Amino acid sequence: MAELEGLEFGKSDFVLLDEVMMEQFMENLKLRFEKGRIYTYIGEVVVSVNPYREMDIYGKDTIDAYRGRELYENPPHLYAVSDAAYKAMKRRAKDTCIVISGLPLTQFTVRTINKCPTKERAEFIN
């Protein structure tokens, strides 16, 4: 489970908060950000906070650590979500799409959505 990270990093999944209130949500997000943890789950959804700095969390070693693992075996990361989506796509033998949404909506987001197999199924979540 993602909680293996240790409580010094806050709750790695917002569903584990004792109270689900905006104040606790933001406190947890802030603590994780301050500890260098820019990803936090809400169930199977990952919330990302822009670190405004380079981070060494996207290399081949990180990819290998998440490939073929279950969502909660490692700390929250985009690689975990993408691997889970890939496995679900293979298991169901149907196209899948990951929606990346944020404020402001950037060209990266639009390019990602445009690569979805069927754009009409993609939804923008605000």
C-alpha positions in Angstrom: 0.0 0.0 0.0 1.2 3.5 -0.7 1.2 4.3 3.0 4.5 2.5 3.3 6.1 5.9 2.6 5.8 6.8 6.3 3.6 9.4 8.0 6.4 12.0 8.0 5.4 12.5 4.4 1.7 12.9 5.2 -1.0 10.6 3.9 -0.1 9.3 0.4 -3.8 8.8 -0.4 -6.4 11.4 0.5 -9.0 8.7 1.2 -6.9 7.9 4.3 -7.5 11.3 5.9 -9.3 11.1 9.2 -11.5 14.0 8.2 -12.2 14.9 4.6 -12.3 18.6 4.9 -10.6 21.3 2.7 -8.3 22.3 5.5 -7.0 18.8 6.1 -6.7 18.2 2.4 -4.6 21.4 1.9 -2.5 20.7 5.0 -1.7 17.2 3.8 -0.9 18.5 0.3 1.4 21.2 1.7 3.2 18.7 4.0 3.8 16.4 1.1 5.0 19.2 -1.2 7.4 20.5 1.5 8.8 16.9 1.8 9.3 16.7 -1.9 6.3 14.4 -2.6 4.5 16.1 -5.5 2.1 13.2 -6.1 -0.8 12.1 -3.9 -3.6 9.7 -4.7 -7.3 10.1 -4.3 -8.2 6.5 -4.8 -7.0 5.7 -8.3 -6.6 9.4 -9.3 -3.3 11.1 -8.8 -3.0 14.8 -7.8 0.2 16.5 -8.8 1.7 19.7 -7.5 4.2 21.6 -9.7 7.5 21.5 -7.8 8.9 24.5 -9.6 12.3 22.7 -9.7 13.8 19.7 -11.4 13.3 16.4 -9.7 15.1 13.1 -10.3 11.9 11.1 -10.4 11.5 10.3 -14.1 14.5 8.2 -15.1 14.7 4.6 -16.2 15.2 3.3 -12.7 11.9 4.9 -11.7 10.1 3.5 -14.7 11.4 0.1 -13.9 10.3 0.4 -10.2 6.7 1.0 -11.3 6.4 -1.2 -14.4 4.2 -4.3 -13.7 3.5 -3.3 -10.1 0.1 -2.7 -8.5 -1.0 0.9 -8.0 -0.3 1.0 -4.2 2.9 -1.0 -4.2 5.0 2.2 -4.5 4.6 5.8 -3.5 2.2 7.8 -5.7 3.5 8.6 -9.2 2.2 9.2 -12.7 4.0 6.0 -13.7 1.8 4.0 -11.4 -1.4 5.4 -12.9 -0.1 4.9 -16.5 0.9 1.3 -15.8 -2.5 0.6 -14.3 -4.2 2.1 -17.3 -2.0 0.1 -19.7 -2.8 -3.2 -17.8 -6.5 -2.4 -17.8 -6.4 -1.7 -21.5 -4.7 -5.0 -22.3 -7.0 -6.9 -20.0 -10.2 -5.4 -21.5 -8.8 -5.3 -25.1 -10.2 -1.8 -25.5 -8.7 1.6 -26.0 -8.1 3.7 -23.0 -7.4 7.4 -22.4 -5.8 9.3 -19.5 -7.1 12.8 -19.0 -4.6 15.3 -17.7 -6.3 18.4 -16.5 -5.0 21.5 -14.7 -5.1 25.2 -14.4 -4.1 26.8 -16.6 -4.8 24.4 -19.4 -1.5 24.1 -21.3 -0.5 23.0 -24.7 0.9 19.8 -23.1 -2.5 19.0 -21.9 -4.1 19.6 -25.3 -1.4 17.5 -27.1 -2.0 14.7 -24.6 -5.7 14.7 -25.1 -5.3 14.8 -28.9 -3.3 11.6 -28.7 -6.3 9.7 -27.2 -7.6 6.9 -29.5 -11.1 8.4 -29.6 -11.2 12.1 -28.7 -15.0 12.1 -28.4 -14.6 10.0 -25.3 -12.2 12.3 -23.6 -13.6 14.7 -21.1 -12.1 17.8 -19.6 -12.5 17.9 -15.9 -12.4 21.3 -14.4 
